[in-house]
Amino acid sequence: MAVQQEIRLVPRILIYLVVGIFSVGCLMPFLLIISGSFTDEAEIITKGFAFIPNKVSYAPWVMIYHDIRRIINGYIITVTVTVAGTLLSLLVTAMLAYPLSVPTLKYRNYIAFFAFFTMIFYGGMVPWYIIVSRVLHLRNTIFALILPYTVNAWNMFLLRNFFRTIPKEIPESAKIDGAGELTIFTRLILPLAKPGLATVGLFVALGYWNDWWLGLMFIENHRLFPVQLLLRAIISNVQFLRSATASAVQSDASGILPAEGVKMATGLVTIGPIIFLYPFVQKYFIKGIIVGAVKG
């Protein structure tokens, strides 16, 4: 019996070892970013990045600290856009995906084709810009950072396939008891679809959090800049100043502006909230992505 238990432990130890090595490999880039944000710029240029810097420099963080008020305001805008956009996107996507998962819905295949058509063909940037800015009048409003990404066809099909895995007897029994479609959708379907909603919600939240393109296209008011766009502007300014003053500091390496260090520091500034979000949806994520992609 003891020998059999030891034999069974060998595969488990190997699995833990492989998972541990893989986890360390995933952690290494993050540690390299932390080290790079505290590494002197001249050392990065001459020797590249290292896990333990030979010469520590706080210049990147000092430069970011000078814009701390703008960064905090950008964080508020980004958090607001991410939370509101994710909730709105989940609501609209679920309200579109669930009817398309019902076999008795008339013309559901035509509607699904129209959604699929948008995944293949794109109308172009100019018509899209005209609709958002001149037709909907969203320019320089926070809604310009939310509404354009509200519906994504790929997320809709993923959620539709997940809705198809819910036994059809559940809504049918609710109809027999007198429940309406809205009651069935809100009280039965959505609670059962938590894995699929968590999966799509994570995708949507990542898209909103990392987006700077909408701000660049439609926002001119600096108070509405999301944090990603604000940090992109900081990096661009540092790189411009570095290139403009390169000839003046060639003889003094200590005068080089920390362009690479600022990139690493801004990466750390923006990555934190998403890392803390993932553990809350992890238990739903794997199930949601597998069921939503395979079934149906």
Summary of the structure (lengths in Angstrom):
residues: 296
radius of gyration: 24.9
end to end distance: 45.3
largest distance: 83.7
contacts: 850
relative contact order: 0.14
helix: 78%
strand: 1%
